[in-house]
Amino acid sequence: MPRPRLCRRIRFNPHVTYFKPRGVPLRHLEIVDLSLEELEALRLKNILNLEQTEAARKMKTSQSTFQRILSSAYKKITEALISGKAIRVKENGE
């Protein structure tokens, strides 16, 4: 049985939850789901320019877990950009 998932602190609630290639209807696109915790990790690291240890502390997680979250976010965004997919930001439990 896996360990229970810890509650991570997210201090950002996006108003926009879909991003897609221009000129292509959403119904014709595959969708990549980006979790709120992945979006928060990107915000802390790339927008606020925090060091990884400080960003992990703000999210109340370990540095290695923060790195895994960040790597997952980068991979999903890269896949969407390279393959022309839409990005949907959704809550972790959805």
Residue pairs with C-beta under 8 A, 6 or more apart in sequence:
6 60
6 61
7 60
8 37
8 40
8 59
8 60
8 61
9 58
9 59
9 60
10 36
10 37
10 40
10 59
11 40
11 58
12 36
12 39
12 40
12 43
13 36
14 36
14 39
14 89
16 89
17 88
17 89
17 90
18 26
18 86
18 87
18 88
18 89
19 80
19 86
19 87
20 26
20 29
20 86
20 87
21 29
21 84
21 86
24 84
26 86
29 84
29 85
29 86
30 83
30 85
30 86
31 85
31 86
31 87
31 88
32 76
32 77
32 79
32 80
32 85
32 86
32 87
32 88
33 76
33 88
33 90
34 73
34 76
34 77
34 87
34 88
34 89
34 90
35 89
35 90
35 91
35 92
36 89
36 90
36 91
36 92
37 59
37 69
37 92
38 69
38 70
38 72
38 73
38 76
39 73
39 89
40 59
41 55
41 59
41 66
41 69
41 70
41 73
42 70
42 73
42 77
44 50
44 55
44 58
44 59
45 52
45 55
45 70
48 55
50 58
52 63
52 66
52 67
52 70
53 63
55 66
56 62
56 63
56 65
56 66
59 66
59 69
61 69
76 87
77 87
79 85
80 86
80 87
